[in-house]
Amino acid sequence: MLQQAYREDCMSRTQCHEWYQHFKSGRTSIEDNPKSGRPSTSVDNDRVEKVLAVIHQNVVRGETVNKEFYLNALKPLRAAVLRKMPET
């Protein structure tokens, strides 16, 4: 029912049940658990600031930044890439 109302902006029923089980078993945080291995290098304060600046320059006040927003923003880039690709 939630997915019908909120579409892709909502967790699936399975995800809701998984989170319910986590909290039922004593979890108190929604933050990710620490992971082993190499730390992520794709997110740092400098990159976050640059992305936020681009969003603030290109998003109309009150517009939702969601999947459709990104798809529409990437359409011109995709078209340019396709024009430059050699035909096979």
ChimeraX commands (.cxc) that place a marker at each C-alpha (Angstrom):
marker #1 position 0.00,0.00,0.00 radius 0.5
marker #1 position 2.84,2.42,0.81 radius 0.5
marker #1 position 4.55,1.67,-2.50 radius 0.5
marker #1 position 1.35,2.47,-4.36 radius 0.5
marker #1 position 1.24,5.86,-2.67 radius 0.5
marker #1 position 4.96,6.73,-2.67 radius 0.5
marker #1 position 6.24,4.61,-5.59 radius 0.5
marker #1 position 10.08,4.30,-5.63 radius 0.5
marker #1 position 10.42,6.73,-2.71 radius 0.5
marker #1 position 9.34,3.98,-0.31 radius 0.5
marker #1 position 10.91,0.83,1.12 radius 0.5
marker #1 position 9.54,-2.48,-0.03 radius 0.5
marker #1 position 7.43,-4.65,2.24 radius 0.5
marker #1 position 10.39,-7.02,2.63 radius 0.5
marker #1 position 12.70,-4.17,3.68 radius 0.5
marker #1 position 10.12,-2.97,6.22 radius 0.5
marker #1 position 9.92,-6.47,7.71 radius 0.5
marker #1 position 13.73,-6.74,7.84 radius 0.5
marker #1 position 14.04,-3.40,9.66 radius 0.5
marker #1 position 11.24,-4.40,12.02 radius 0.5
marker #1 position 13.19,-7.54,12.92 radius 0.5
marker #1 position 16.38,-5.50,13.45 radius 0.5
marker #1 position 14.63,-3.14,15.87 radius 0.5
marker #1 position 12.74,-5.98,17.55 radius 0.5
marker #1 position 16.06,-7.69,18.26 radius 0.5
marker #1 position 17.42,-4.57,19.97 radius 0.5
marker #1 position 18.91,-2.40,17.26 radius 0.5
marker #1 position 18.51,1.29,18.05 radius 0.5
marker #1 position 20.26,2.98,15.12 radius 0.5
marker #1 position 19.38,3.41,11.46 radius 0.5
marker #1 position 23.05,4.04,10.58 radius 0.5
marker #1 position 24.93,1.42,8.58 radius 0.5
marker #1 position 27.00,-1.06,10.54 radius 0.5
marker #1 position 30.77,-0.73,10.09 radius 0.5
marker #1 position 32.01,-2.79,7.17 radius 0.5
marker #1 position 35.30,-4.54,6.72 radius 0.5
marker #1 position 37.56,-3.88,3.78 radius 0.5
marker #1 position 38.58,-0.73,2.00 radius 0.5
marker #1 position 36.71,2.39,3.12 radius 0.5
marker #1 position 34.59,4.25,0.62 radius 0.5
marker #1 position 36.42,7.02,-1.20 radius 0.5
marker #1 position 33.47,8.24,-3.26 radius 0.5
marker #1 position 32.02,10.42,-0.50 radius 0.5
marker #1 position 33.96,13.24,1.05 radius 0.5
marker #1 position 33.00,16.73,2.16 radius 0.5
marker #1 position 34.44,18.39,-0.94 radius 0.5
marker #1 position 32.42,16.20,-3.31 radius 0.5
marker #1 position 29.27,16.58,-1.24 radius 0.5
marker #1 position 29.63,20.38,-1.36 radius 0.5
marker #1 position 30.14,20.31,-5.15 radius 0.5
marker #1 position 27.08,18.13,-5.71 radius 0.5
marker #1 position 24.96,20.31,-3.43 radius 0.5
marker #1 position 26.10,23.42,-5.31 radius 0.5
marker #1 position 25.08,21.89,-8.65 radius 0.5
marker #1 position 21.72,20.83,-7.25 radius 0.5
marker #1 position 21.05,24.28,-5.77 radius 0.5
marker #1 position 21.93,25.93,-9.10 radius 0.5
marker #1 position 19.75,23.61,-11.21 radius 0.5
marker #1 position 16.78,22.62,-9.09 radius 0.5
marker #1 position 13.70,24.78,-8.98 radius 0.5
marker #1 position 12.71,25.55,-5.37 radius 0.5
marker #1 position 10.18,22.95,-4.23 radius 0.5
marker #1 position 11.11,20.42,-6.95 radius 0.5
marker #1 position 11.79,16.90,-5.74 radius 0.5
marker #1 position 15.18,15.40,-6.56 radius 0.5
marker #1 position 14.34,11.75,-7.22 radius 0.5
marker #1 position 14.86,9.06,-9.84 radius 0.5
marker #1 position 12.94,10.98,-12.52 radius 0.5
marker #1 position 14.97,14.13,-11.86 radius 0.5
marker #1 position 18.24,12.26,-12.40 radius 0.5
marker #1 position 16.93,10.44,-15.48 radius 0.5
marker #1 position 15.86,13.74,-17.05 radius 0.5
marker #1 position 19.17,15.36,-16.14 radius 0.5
marker #1 position 21.13,12.51,-17.74 radius 0.5
marker #1 position 19.12,12.35,-21.01 radius 0.5
marker #1 position 21.19,15.05,-22.78 radius 0.5
marker #1 position 24.42,13.37,-21.65 radius 0.5
marker #1 position 23.23,9.99,-22.93 radius 0.5
marker #1 position 22.22,11.52,-26.26 radius 0.5
marker #1 position 25.65,13.17,-26.62 radius 0.5
marker #1 position 27.43,9.89,-25.85 radius 0.5
marker #1 position 25.29,8.01,-28.37 radius 0.5
marker #1 position 26.05,10.61,-31.07 radius 0.5
marker #1 position 29.79,10.15,-30.52 radius 0.5
marker #1 position 29.74,6.35,-30.43 radius 0.5
marker #1 position 30.70,4.67,-33.70 radius 0.5
marker #1 position 27.86,2.72,-35.26 radius 0.5
marker #1 position 28.32,-1.02,-35.14 radius 0.5
marker link #1:1,2 radius 0.2
marker link #1:2,3 radius 0.2
marker link #1:3,4 radius 0.2
marker link #1:4,5 radius 0.2
marker link #1:5,6 radius 0.2
marker link #1:6,7 radius 0.2
marker link #1:7,8 radius 0.2
marker link #1:8,9 radius 0.2
marker link #1:9,10 radius 0.2
marker link #1:10,11 radius 0.2
marker link #1:11,12 radius 0.2
marker link #1:12,13 radius 0.2
marker link #1:13,14 radius 0.2
marker link #1:14,15 radius 0.2
marker link #1:15,16 radius 0.2
marker link #1:16,17 radius 0.2
marker link #1:17,18 radius 0.2
marker link #1:18,19 radius 0.2
marker link #1:19,20 radius 0.2
marker link #1:20,21 radius 0.2
marker link #1:21,22 radius 0.2
marker link #1:22,23 radius 0.2
marker link #1:23,24 radius 0.2
marker link #1:24,25 radius 0.2
marker link #1:25,26 radius 0.2
marker link #1:26,27 radius 0.2
marker link #1:27,28 radius 0.2
marker link #1:28,29 radius 0.2
marker link #1:29,30 radius 0.2
marker link #1:30,31 radius 0.2
marker link #1:31,32 radius 0.2
marker link #1:32,33 radius 0.2
marker link #1:33,34 radius 0.2
marker link #1:34,35 radius 0.2
marker link #1:35,36 radius 0.2
marker link #1:36,37 radius 0.2
marker link #1:37,38 radius 0.2
marker link #1:38,39 radius 0.2
marker link #1:39,40 radius 0.2
marker link #1:40,41 radius 0.2
marker link #1:41,42 radius 0.2
marker link #1:42,43 radius 0.2
marker link #1:43,44 radius 0.2
marker link #1:44,45 radius 0.2
marker link #1:45,46 radius 0.2
marker link #1:46,47 radius 0.2
marker link #1:47,48 radius 0.2
marker link #1:48,49 radius 0.2
marker link #1:49,50 radius 0.2
marker link #1:50,51 radius 0.2
marker link #1:51,52 radius 0.2
marker link #1:52,53 radius 0.2
marker link #1:53,54 radius 0.2
marker link #1:54,55 radius 0.2
marker link #1:55,56 radius 0.2
marker link #1:56,57 radius 0.2
marker link #1:57,58 radius 0.2
marker link #1:58,59 radius 0.2
marker link #1:59,60 radius 0.2
marker link #1:60,61 radius 0.2
marker link #1:61,62 radius 0.2
marker link #1:62,63 radius 0.2
marker link #1:63,64 radius 0.2
marker link #1:64,65 radius 0.2
marker link #1:65,66 radius 0.2
marker link #1:66,67 radius 0.2
marker link #1:67,68 radius 0.2
marker link #1:68,69 radius 0.2
marker link #1:69,70 radius 0.2
marker link #1:70,71 radius 0.2
marker link #1:71,72 radius 0.2
marker link #1:72,73 radius 0.2
marker link #1:73,74 radius 0.2
marker link #1:74,75 radius 0.2
marker link #1:75,76 radius 0.2
marker link #1:76,77 radius 0.2
marker link #1:77,78 radius 0.2
marker link #1:78,79 radius 0.2
marker link #1:79,80 radius 0.2
marker link #1:80,81 radius 0.2
marker link #1:81,82 radius 0.2
marker link #1:82,83 radius 0.2
marker link #1:83,84 radius 0.2
marker link #1:84,85 radius 0.2
marker link #1:85,86 radius 0.2
marker link #1:86,87 radius 0.2
marker link #1:87,88 radius 0.2
view
